[in-house]
Amino acid sequence: MKYLALLLPVVFFVSCSKTDAGKVSKITVNLLDTPTVFIEDVAQDVVNVNLGPPGDTTMKYPTHFFVSDNEIIVVDKFQSAIYTFDKKGVLKHKIKSVAKREDSFQQITDVLFDEATNTIEVLDLSASKIFTYKPDGHFVKKLNIVDPIHFGLSFAKAGNVYASLARRSNNPKQSNSISVFKQTDDMVSYATPAVPAIPLVKTLDIAFSHQFENHKGSLYYFPLLDDKIYEIGLDKSTPAYQINVGDEHKLTKQIREEPPVKDHFQYWKKVADYKLLCDNSSLFITDNWVSFNYRYGPKNRFCNVFYSKKTGKTIQVSEFKSRKDTAFTSKYNILAKHGDYFVAASPTFKRLDFGNPLIIPVAHGKQPQYETTFRLTFFKLKAM
């Protein structure tokens, strides 16, 4: 099974939408507006944290980020490792797969952080199990997935309810985007399908690191190509937010009846031809904000959206700059949340001259041209 892992970049447009009590909240976005924004103009507090010392190569390809009151948790799927840093960016613990250990995963399919229990859960689809650890690496328990055929490449949970991407299939009878599971004792069992899939992408394995979200014990999901964010439950799943993009970019009946694409290249061509909001990912919900990331096909630009629950206005940002630090930039998707703070990547790069600025670094073979420091930026948006 092919897996397309996309870590997407971070746009400023203000619009209003009326939200009636008891109805689906409407989030209006302008797909043509992808500006650069000074972070001081939209944020009331900004804090930068370096993960590890400059030039540290401990993490090769970080894929997931979680923040608790005391820790920053980073997952490197390709090293099958999970790193726990303190709030100053000092590495404290590492969870690594150990061969033939009953209390250890062998592969990382996906990872979630359960704020309610302060535990890390690792999905190992190759073993049909979910392993639970404390941030310090202490093993807590493992759950057996009874119906792994319904479990996909990413998952989320709220209480004893789990949701996972449905396995992609050519079977015309399978029409759901996700599968809902229920935990009983040490087992996770399939309960029901949820959220109809758009046929165009029904057979395509595109998984993002954060299409699911847990806010105050409720599960949310933003399906690929859809224009709604759904709240997921055992009994039913209902739209919670409607994304308004203008008539030219709406999901028409023709688009909804399109047959499944053959491959990723055909998918990219279709979304560009139809001028659709696509590759929607990076879903985060707080008490005051809803944030998600998307790409607009024809412009091939990525955009972060921040929707104010209080005012109905939206902020869009393709790149953050800083008035105080001219070297600061962040073109990436939102990685995590903590309280009402959002977290974005803002790495720094220092060119290496090897003692002589006239020497071209590439002449030194495989030596890196830049010393990279992985930095996270925590920011709290101003009220709108």
C-alpha positions in Angstrom: 0.0 0.0 0.0 1.4 3.3 -1.0 1.4 6.1 1.6 1.8 9.7 0.7 3.0 11.6 3.8 2.7 15.3 3.3 3.9 17.8 5.9 2.4 21.0 4.7 3.5 24.6 4.9 1.6 27.9 6.8 -2.6 33.2 5.0 -4.3 36.7 5.9 -7.8 37.4 4.9 -10.5 38.7 7.2 -14.1 37.8 6.6 -17.3 37.6 8.6 -19.8 34.8 8.9 -23.0 34.7 10.9 -23.3 31.7 13.2 -26.8 30.9 14.4 -27.3 28.9 17.6 -27.9 25.3 16.9 -26.7 25.5 13.3 -23.5 24.5 11.6 -20.9 27.3 12.0 -19.7 28.8 8.7 -16.1 29.5 8.0 -15.4 31.7 5.0 -12.1 31.5 3.2 -10.7 33.2 0.1 -8.7 30.7 -1.9 -7.0 33.4 -3.9 -5.6 35.2 -0.9 -2.3 33.8 0.3 -0.3 36.7 1.9 2.7 37.0 4.1 1.9 38.3 7.6 4.0 39.8 10.4 3.3 37.6 13.4 3.3 40.6 15.8 0.3 42.0 13.9 -1.9 39.0 14.7 -0.4 37.5 17.8 -0.4 39.0 21.4 2.3 36.6 22.6 5.1 34.8 20.8 7.7 32.4 22.3 10.4 30.6 20.5 11.8 27.2 21.7 14.9 25.5 20.2 14.6 21.7 20.3 18.1 20.5 21.2 21.3 22.4 20.6 22.3 24.1 17.2 23.1 21.5 14.6 21.7 18.6 16.6 20.8 15.7 14.3 19.1 13.5 16.8 15.8 13.8 15.0 15.9 13.0 11.3 12.4 13.6 10.1 9.9 14.7 12.8 6.3 14.0 11.8 4.1 14.6 14.9 4.2 17.2 17.7 2.2 17.3 20.9 2.4 19.8 23.8 1.4 19.2 27.4 1.8 21.4 30.5 5.4 20.2 31.0 6.6 18.6 27.8 7.0 18.8 24.1 6.6 15.4 22.5 8.1 14.8 19.0 7.6 11.7 16.9 10.1 10.6 14.3 8.3 7.8 12.4 11.2 6.9 10.2 13.4 6.2 13.2 10.5 4.5 15.0 11.3 6.9 17.9 9.4 9.3 20.2 11.3 12.2 21.9 10.2 14.1 25.0 11.6 17.5 25.6 11.0 19.9 28.5 9.5 23.3 27.8 13.0 24.8 27.3 13.7 22.3 24.5 16.0 20.0 26.5 15.7 16.3 25.6 14.6 14.2 28.6 13.4 10.9 27.3 13.3 8.7 24.3 10.9 5.8 23.4 12.4 3.5 20.8 11.1 0.2 19.4 12.7 -2.9 20.8 12.7 -6.1 18.9 10.7 -9.0 20.3 9.5 -7.1 23.4 5.9 -7.6 24.4 5.7 -4.1 25.7 7.2 -2.5 22.6 5.9 -1.5 19.2 7.9 -2.6 16.1 6.7 0.1 13.7 5.0 3.4 14.1 1.9 3.8 11.9 0.5 6.8 13.8 0.7 8.4 17.3 -1.7 10.4 19.4 -1.4 12.1 22.7 -4.3 11.7 25.2 -4.4 14.9 27.3 -6.9 13.4 29.7 -4.5 10.7 30.8 -1.2 12.3 29.9 -0.3 9.3 27.8 1.2 8.6 24.4 -0.6 6.0 22.2 1.3 4.3 19.4 -0.6 2.5 16.6 1.4 -0.4 15.2 -0.8 -1.7 12.4 1.7 -4.4 11.5 1.0 -6.0 14.9 -2.7 -4.9 15.1 -2.1 -3.2 18.4 -2.0 0.1 20.2 0.7 0.6 22.8 0.4 3.2 25.6 3.3 4.9 27.3 3.8 7.8 29.7 5.9 10.6 28.3 8.9 9.3 30.3 8.8 6.1 28.4 7.1 4.0 31.1 4.9 1.3 29.5 1.3 1.4 30.6 -0.7 -1.1 28.5 -1.5 -2.4 25.0 -4.8 -2.8 23.2 -5.6 -5.5 20.6 -7.4 -4.3 17.5 -10.0 -6.9 16.9 -11.0 -5.8 13.3 -7.7 -4.5 11.8 -9.1 -4.7 8.3 -11.1 -1.5 9.1 -8.1 0.4 10.6 -6.2 2.8 8.4 -3.1 4.9 8.5 -4.1 7.5 11.1 -6.3 7.5 14.2 -7.7 9.6 17.1 -9.6 9.0 20.3 -12.0 10.5 22.8 -12.7 8.5 25.9 -13.3 4.9 24.8 -14.1 5.9 21.2 -11.5 5.6 18.5 -11.7 6.8 14.9 -9.4 5.8 12.1 -9.1 6.3 8.4 -11.0 3.5 6.6 -8.8 1.3 4.4 -9.0 2.4 0.8 -10.8 -0.1 -1.4 -12.1 -0.6 -4.9 -15.2 -2.2 -3.4 -18.2 0.0 -4.6 -20.1 -0.9 -1.4 -17.5 0.7 0.8 -18.4 4.4 0.9 -17.2 5.7 4.3 -14.1 7.9 5.0 -13.4 6.6 8.5 -14.2 3.8 10.8 -15.4 4.2 14.4 -14.2 1.7 17.1 -15.1 1.2 20.8 -12.6 0.1 23.5 -13.7 -2.6 25.9 -11.1 -3.7 28.4 -7.9 -4.5 26.4 -9.7 -4.7 23.0 -10.6 -2.1 20.4 -13.5 -3.4 18.3 -15.1 -2.1 15.1 -18.4 -0.3 15.7 -19.6 1.5 12.6 -18.6 3.3 9.4 -18.8 7.1 9.4 -18.7 10.1 7.0 -19.4 9.4 3.4 -16.3 9.5 1.2 -16.1 11.6 -2.0 -15.8 8.9 -4.7 -13.0 10.9 -6.5 -10.5 10.0 -3.7 -12.2 6.8 -2.3 -9.3 4.6 -3.4 -6.4 7.0 -2.9 -4.1 6.6 0.1 -3.3 10.2 1.1 -3.0 10.5 4.9 -2.0 13.7 6.8 -0.7 13.9 10.3 -3.6 15.8 11.7 -7.0 15.5 10.0 -8.5 14.3 13.3 -8.8 16.5 16.4 -9.9 16.0 20.0 -11.3 19.1 21.8 -12.8 18.7 25.3 -13.7 15.0 24.8 -15.2 15.5 21.3 -13.7 14.0 18.1 -13.6 16.0 14.9 -12.5 15.1 11.4 -11.9 17.1 8.2 -12.1 14.6 5.2 -10.0 15.1 2.1 -11.6 17.4 -0.5 -14.7 17.8 1.7 -16.2 21.2 2.6 -17.3 20.2 6.1 -15.6 19.4 9.4 -17.5 16.6 11.2 -18.0 15.8 14.8 -17.6 12.0 15.3 -19.7 9.9 17.6 -20.5 6.2 18.1 -24.1 6.6 17.0 -23.7 9.3 14.3 -21.4 11.9 12.8 -22.7 15.3 12.1 -21.3 18.5 10.4 -19.9 21.0 12.9 -18.4 23.5 10.5 -19.1 24.4 6.9 -16.3 25.8 4.8 -17.5 28.5 2.4 -15.2 29.0 -0.6 -17.3 30.8 -3.2 -19.4 29.5 -6.1 -16.4 29.0 -8.4 -14.7 26.5 -6.0 -17.8 24.6 -4.6 -18.1 20.9 -4.7 -20.7 20.5 -7.4 -22.8 17.4 -8.2 -20.5 16.7 -11.1 -17.4 16.6 -8.9 -19.2 14.4 -6.3 -20.1 11.9 -9.0 -16.6 11.8 -10.5 -15.2 8.2 -10.5 -12.1 7.4 -8.3 -8.8 8.7 -9.7 -6.1 6.2 -10.8 -3.2 7.8 -9.0 -1.9 10.9 -7.2 -1.0 12.6 -10.5 -4.6 12.4 -11.7 -5.8 13.6 -8.3 -3.6 16.7 -8.5 -4.8 17.4 -12.1 -8.4 17.1 -11.1 -8.2 19.4 -8.1 -6.4 22.0 -10.2 -8.9 21.7 -13.1 -11.9 22.1 -10.7 -10.2 24.8 -8.7 -10.8 23.0 -5.4 -9.6 23.4 -1.8 -7.6 20.3 -1.4 -5.0 18.5 0.8 -6.9 19.9 3.9 -5.0 19.0 7.0 -3.6 20.3 10.3 -7.0 20.5 12.1 -6.8 22.1 15.5 -9.7 23.3 17.7 -9.4 25.4 20.9 -11.9 27.2 23.1 -11.7 30.3 20.8 -10.3 29.2 17.5 -10.6 26.6 14.7 -7.5 26.2 12.6 -6.8 24.1 9.5 -4.4 24.0 6.6 -5.2 23.6 2.9 -3.8 23.9 -0.6 -5.4 25.5 -3.5 -4.8 23.6 -6.7 -4.2 26.2 -9.4 -2.0 28.4 -7.2 -0.2 25.4 -5.5 0.1 27.5 -2.4 -0.6 26.2 1.1 -2.5 28.3 3.6 -3.3 28.2 7.4 -6.8 29.4 8.4 -7.7 30.6 11.9 -11.4 31.0 12.5 -12.6 33.0 15.5 -15.5 31.2 17.2 -16.5 34.5 18.9 -16.6 36.8 16.0 -16.9 34.5 12.9 -13.9 36.2 11.3 -11.0 34.4 9.7 -7.2 35.0 9.4 -5.3 33.4 6.5 -1.5 33.1 6.5 0.8 31.5 3.9 4.0 32.7 5.6 4.8 34.4 8.9 7.5 37.0 9.1 8.6 39.2 12.1 9.1 42.9 12.5 11.5 42.3 15.4 13.6 39.5 13.8 14.2 39.9 10.0 15.6 36.3 9.8 12.4 34.8 11.3 10.1 32.9 8.9 7.6 30.1 9.0 6.0 28.7 5.9 4.8 25.6 7.6 1.5 24.2 8.7 0.5 24.4 12.4 2.0 21.5 14.2 0.3 21.5 17.6 -1.8 23.4 20.1 -1.7 24.0 23.9 -4.5 25.9 25.5 -5.1 28.8 23.2 -1.5 28.7 21.8 -0.7 27.4 18.3 2.7 25.9 17.5 4.5 26.3 14.2 7.9 25.3 12.9 10.4 28.2 12.4 13.9 26.5 12.0 17.0 28.6 11.7 19.8 28.1 9.3 23.5 29.2 9.7 25.7 28.9 6.7 28.9 27.0 7.3 32.1 28.4 5.9 34.5 25.8 7.3 36.8 28.6 8.5 37.0 30.3 5.1 34.0 32.1 3.7 35.5 31.8 0.2 35.3 28.0 0.3 32.1 26.6 -1.4 30.6 24.1 1.1 29.7 21.7 -1.7 33.4 21.1 -2.3 33.5 19.3 1.0 31.6 16.3 -0.3 28.8 15.2 2.0 29.3 17.9 4.6 26.2 20.0 5.2 26.1 23.5 3.9 24.1 24.8 6.8 23.8 24.2 10.5 20.1 23.8 11.2 18.4 24.4 14.6 14.9 23.0 14.9 12.8 25.8 16.5 9.2 25.9 17.4 7.2 29.1 17.7 4.3 29.3 20.2 1.9 32.1 19.5 -1.4 33.2 21.0 -3.6 35.1 18.5 -5.1 38.5 19.3 -8.9 38.8 19.8 -10.7 39.8 16.7 
